[in-house]
């Protein structure tokens, strides 16, 4: 059985590395490509068409930003889970457990009201980092949560 991980000092933020690089890298490429295309497109395309091309590129970049901003933040009061579309805030007594099974895209956090929320800020594809982050979050839940193990 692996050695238990001590809880990290607070505040702490877990965020994916590769996912952010890919999301923001492609966002820059798409916006740059849209601008270049709008500048060099055929003369038959007028200003509104060119603006629409750039606006579409910016809309795609915004969606990529939503994917790149995911994170899990822990502080003295609880955790904030920033997923692609929603942000959730919970206090330590509300959190029961965190689980990351082999093959899961991200850990699931169980709450006292019966809800389970995926924490996209810890990406299962980054295996060693994900295991470490999940273990640290689990240690914080044991240390600060209501279901403390004495």
Protein Blocks (a to p, Z undefined) as FASTA:
>chain_A
ZZdddddddddddddfklmmmmmmmmmmmmmmmmmmmmmmcfklcfklmmmmmmmmmmmm
mmmmmmmmgccdddfklccdddfkbccdddfklpmbdcddehiabdcdddfkopacddfk
lcfklmmlmmmmmmmmmmmmmmmmmkbcZZ
